Amino acid sequence: MPLEDEVFLEFTGKEIIIRPADPESVDFSEDILKDLISRGYEGEQLIEAFLKAKSDILEALDALKQEALQQPSVTELLDEYLNEFEDD
């Protein structure tokens, strides 16, 4: 599996799933629509609120990504990194 600089990690409770990051696959449309409809939006108001919410989510994801990139990164092997915690 070819991996770039970014991956999606998912922990199911039994396994860790690692997938290549594909920004196009991040789609919260269904969740956004369900939430807006449950709050009583309909018609043109629903469309406007949906577009704003979707834009806000993409901006928030980008901000999280930028914040994560500012954090120190692990440059050693995972075993070496984890061994540091065992010595404590």
Residue, then its C-alpha position, 0 to 999 in steps of 0.5 A: m500500500p503506497l503511503e504519502d505523508e498523511v494517513f487516516l488512523e482508525f482504532t476499532g477496539k481490536e485493530i488499528i486500520i491505516r489508510p492513505a489519506d485522501p482529502e476527497s474521502v472526508d465527507f461529512s455531508e450526510d451527518i451535516l444534513k441529518d443535523l440540520i434537518s433535525r434542527g428544522y432547516e428546510g428549503e433554501q435555509l437548509i442549503e445555505a446552512f449546509l454549505k456554511a457547515k461544510s466549509d466550516i468543517l473543511e477549515a477546521l480540519d485544515a487548522l487541525k492539520q496545521e496544528a498537528l504539523q507544528q507538533p514534534s514528530v517521532t523520527e526514530l523507529l517505533d520500538e526505540y520510541l516505545n523503549e524510552f517509556e519502558d525505562d521510566 
